[in-house]
Amino acid sequence: MSADKTTLIRKEIQALNAYHVPDSGDMIKLDAMENPYQIPGELKDEWLLRIKNAEINRYPDPSAQALTRALASYMGVPLYNSRGRSERQAEGEAGKNSVILGNGSDELIQLMAMAVAVPGRKILAPAPGFVMYSMIATFTGMEYIGVPLLENFSLDMPAMLATIKADQPALIFLAYPNNPTGNLFAEDEIIEIINAAQGLVVVDEAYHPFACTSLMPRLGEFDNLLVMRTVSKMGLAGLRLGLLAGPDQWISEFDKIRLPYNINILTQVTAEFALKHAHVFEQQASLIRQQREWLFNALAEFSQFNVYPSRANFILLRVIDGDASNIFLALKQQGVLIKNLHPSGGVLHQCLRITVGTPEENSSLIDALKKILNSA
Ligand SMILES: *Cc1c(COP(=O)(O)O)cnc(C)c1O
């Protein structure tokens, strides 16, 4: 007798394609929303000294307390809700906000899903959206509902509200700004969704360093709002570190199913070091925001493209004359890797997504595009 994969592994898992990350070799990498800048040389020695002193023979602080405090403070998590101090004391700690850290925000999405997963329960997000929401719905045996965005990528509010009413999703994810479209949804519409939802609404602010706007200050005004951040897009994607903030009544439940030591000691040490030098990352984000404007204008010069404004560190465009997949492949041959969204279909028909790189990388991309499109 041998074990049988077709009966042992859940059907929906067998049907999945593994999350595919293309090998970029030594190409110019403008496909994954990474910050193109390294830790500056003059800070590397200090970082390495901290790494050198890290006690990797010991388990790390299981709840990464020092880092949690530093991140919560840096990211502006309001410690309590907007009610007054005396009211709060009168009702105990009920209005308190808490935070939990994850091995990337991906792990936090998974924790939330695991905590609410009951067969038949649903996760809702606007579509197109971040792929991990639907993948994790499948991992945890939940149903995923993608509500199509309008043509201009704003929320289809009648459809959102009707679906919330009909399907009562346990979790709603709103990426703010949205990936892969790059736009911010209207804040008053997000609030309407929070008020309409019976379940939890997670505002995913992965691109906060480039959006410069946030729902974080409103935490605690609603009992079902959570805000998620990550250090990935600000320049520390290799660390795998995300933060989820919201009312303690939810966070304390998620914390029960978090694996102990999920934030390893090298991540804890490095992130604490990075926060001490947060201005370095803020300067990098500011450069990227400036380059985003440069790249937007340069791309908009091509008559073949319809370029969408972005509040993130990437730009979405639609090829209106020509073929997105051909352009993607031709760029690859020129040594520039971007993301081809055309295969996703729907509103992403003929769309390409380009991460903002360094000025040199962005110029190389534009030069390559000129070669490809002007000789076509
Ligand atoms: C990139 C991205 C994340 C980041 O996930 P990490 O696991 O923290 O790297 C989260 N949400 C959205 C919408 C993203 O685009």
The ligand as an ORCA input file, in Angstrom:
! r2SCAN-3c Opt
* xyz 0 1
  C       3.354     43.603     -1.597
  C       2.064     43.563     -0.874
  C       2.015     43.086      0.421
  C       3.297     42.689      1.112
  O       3.322     41.490      1.662
  P       4.566     41.061      2.566
  O       4.200     39.662      2.874
  O       4.564     41.940      3.766
  O       5.806     41.220      1.755
  C       0.806     43.110      1.100
  N      -0.294     43.582      0.501
  C      -0.285     44.057     -0.753
  C      -1.518     44.615     -1.360
  C       0.904     44.042     -1.486
  O       0.907     44.488     -2.745
*
